[in-house]
Amino acid sequence: MGRSRTELSTAQITEVLSFYGIESAFIATRMTSGFNNVSYLLDVGDTKLILTAMDNHDAISASALAESMLHIADCGLAGPSILPNNDGEHVTNWLEHCLMIKTYCEGTHPDPESGSHQRLVGRSIADMHLAVTSNRFPDRGRRLPETWKADLSGCQDHEFVRWLESSEQAILELGEDPTLPIGTVHGDLFPDNILIGADDAPIIIDWETVSRDVLIFDIAMTIVGFSAGGMKDSSNLLEAYESGRQLKPNEHQILPQWCSYSAAVLGYRRYMKNNVMFQGSGNEDHYREIFDFWSRHELSN
């Protein structure tokens, strides 16, 4: 059987808030679940906060994520701030759960079909790649794991498995190219992980999958995410990106292979989420959406 997500009662949220010195009345609204955690939007007086139960982390990895987010903020990127608890810690360990409270960022998700939004996002990703240059993040944390075939040993969708194999093989055949720029990769730049504020300044959120990898991977992942949402042509996004960081000729050349691989990574993770980790969610066919779309889709660059 798969795992279940943490659900917090009003009384439990009240207790957690006391660890932060917050005694005010609040309204809690359960937000749409992330990959495998639960978040609550808390209206506390004039303040909005997000409380997240980090079910996909233990104490060590949760603290590492918090440190990564603090470093990203130190690099000057706009985004949510993590509240320290009464002990000055940015992660609260409570009843075998890891909890984090962040400030809420106002904004709307970009429209994947809007050329102006594509340009805003493209430039913001380039700015992020240039600003966050730390070596502290895990290497290649977003790729297909070495165990993926064993993980999918019970999968009866052989067409899907063959697609994952071919997508991975295309990247392996490219080999290691030391000239490819490497840096901080967000790894999940779908529209729902980007906010556009009132000043049209995009805010990148949800750094769960941050790692260090070739930068073209992040660009490919963004193209897959936005094309799945309705973007028909990636030229606006790419041109805006290159107004901040010029792609090398070999990055342009290998972008199609990385797009296919990015789609495969997303398909694998969707399968693991809904068919292995959280069974009975009703989304068992969710992985097929990205497979059916990308396996037949040719995006104009």
URDA-V293910 format. One record per backbone hydrogen bond with DSSP energy under -1.0 kcal/mol. NH is the residue of the N-H (numbers start at 1). CO is the residue of the C=O. Records with the same first field share a line. If there is no record, write none. Layout:
NH=CO ; CO
//
This chain:
3=277
13=9
14=10
15=11
16=12
17=13
18=14
19=16
20=17
21=18
22=17
27=43
29=41
31=39
34=37
38=53
40=51
41=29
42=49
43=27
44=47
47=44
49=42
50=102
51=40
52=100
53=38
54=98
55=53
57=54
62=58
63=59
64=60
65=61
66=62
67=63
68=64
69=65
70=66
71=67
72=68
73=69
74=70
75=71
76=73
77=72
83=101
85=89
86=19
88=85
92=99
94=97
97=94
99=92
100=52
102=50
103=81
104=48
108=196
114=111
118=114
119=115
120=116
121=117
122=118
123=119
124=120
125=121
126=122
127=123
128=124
129=125
130=126
131=127
132=128
140=212
148=145
151=147
152=148
153=150
155=152
158=156
161=157
162=158
163=159
164=160
165=161
166=162
167=163
168=164
169=165
170=166
171=167
172=168
173=169
180=177
183=213
185=211
190=188
193=190
194=191
195=203
196=108
197=201
200=197
203=195
205=193
210=207
211=185
212=138
213=183
215=181
217=214
219=215
220=216
221=217
222=218
223=219
224=220
225=221
226=222
227=223
228=224
230=227
231=226
234=300
238=234
239=235
240=236
241=237
242=238
244=241
245=241
252=248
253=249
254=250
258=254
259=255
260=256
261=257
262=258
263=259
264=260
265=261
266=262
267=263
268=264
269=265
270=266
271=267
272=268
273=269
274=270
275=271
276=272
277=272
278=273
286=283
288=285
289=286
291=287
292=288
293=289
294=290
295=291
//
